């Protein structure tokens, strides 16, 4: 008796590789404190309850600098330090992505 032939398969990752292109821009819903001057235009700056400067958010919680059509930052070159340090694919990024995916399930 011959052994049946086996079809090789590829084990797909549980989550797709992190990329801003396949994300719902969940980091753009976090509060962003402005702790250094990166040239953020004044129209995107708000004040928090303690008087600190933060990125202004719209009534629905999204960052005012987010382009809703492309889901990309409109001030990427002048983005705040916290946004620069929040690296795509970092543990913090993946935690936020998992949190957002749970909301939409």
C-alpha positions in Angstrom: 0.0 0.0 0.0 1.4 3.4 -1.0 1.4 6.3 1.4 -1.0 9.1 0.2 0.8 12.2 -1.2 0.7 15.2 1.1 0.0 18.7 0.0 2.4 21.2 1.5 0.7 24.2 3.1 2.0 27.5 4.4 1.3 28.4 7.9 -0.2 31.9 7.8 0.5 34.3 10.6 -2.2 34.9 13.1 -2.0 38.6 12.5 -0.8 40.3 9.3 2.5 42.1 9.5 2.0 45.6 11.0 1.8 48.3 8.4 0.2 51.7 8.4 -1.3 50.6 5.0 -3.4 47.9 6.7 -4.3 49.7 9.9 -7.3 51.8 10.9 -5.0 54.5 12.3 -5.8 53.5 15.8 -2.8 55.5 17.1 -4.6 58.6 15.8 -7.2 58.2 18.5 -4.7 58.4 21.4 -4.1 61.6 23.3 -0.9 63.1 22.2 0.9 65.5 24.5 3.2 68.1 22.8 6.4 67.9 24.8 8.8 69.4 22.3 8.6 71.8 19.4 8.4 69.9 16.1 6.6 72.6 14.2 3.0 71.3 14.6 0.8 74.0 13.0 -1.2 75.9 15.6 -4.6 74.9 14.2 -3.8 71.3 15.3 -2.9 72.2 18.9 -5.4 72.1 21.8 -5.2 72.4 25.5 -5.9 69.6 27.9 -7.7 69.8 31.3 -4.4 70.6 33.1 -3.3 73.4 30.7 -0.9 71.3 28.7 -0.6 71.4 24.9 -2.0 68.4 23.1 -2.8 67.5 19.5 -6.4 68.7 18.9 -8.9 66.0 18.4 -12.2 66.2 16.6 -15.5 65.6 18.4 -15.4 61.9 17.4 -11.9 61.4 19.1 -9.8 61.3 15.9 -6.7 63.5 15.6 -7.4 66.7 13.7 -4.3 66.2 11.5 -5.6 62.8 10.2 -6.7 62.8 6.6 -9.9 60.8 6.7 -9.8 59.7 3.1 -6.3 58.2 3.1 -6.1 57.6 6.9 -2.6 59.2 6.8 -1.1 62.1 8.8 -1.3 65.4 7.0 1.6 66.8 9.1 3.9 63.7 9.0 7.1 65.7 8.7 6.1 67.9 11.6 4.4 65.2 13.7 4.9 65.4 17.5 7.7 63.5 19.3 5.3 60.9 20.7 4.0 60.1 17.2 7.6 59.7 16.0 8.5 57.4 18.9 5.3 55.3 18.5 6.9 52.9 16.0 4.9 50.9 13.5 4.9 47.3 14.7 6.1 48.1 18.3 4.5 46.4 21.3 2.4 49.5 21.9 1.3 49.6 18.3 0.3 46.0 18.3 -1.6 46.4 21.6 -3.6 49.3 20.1 -4.3 47.3 16.9 -5.6 44.4 18.9 -7.7 46.7 21.0 -9.3 48.3 17.9 -9.9 44.9 16.2 -11.8 43.7 19.2 -14.1 46.7 19.0 -15.1 45.9 15.4 -15.7 42.2 15.8 
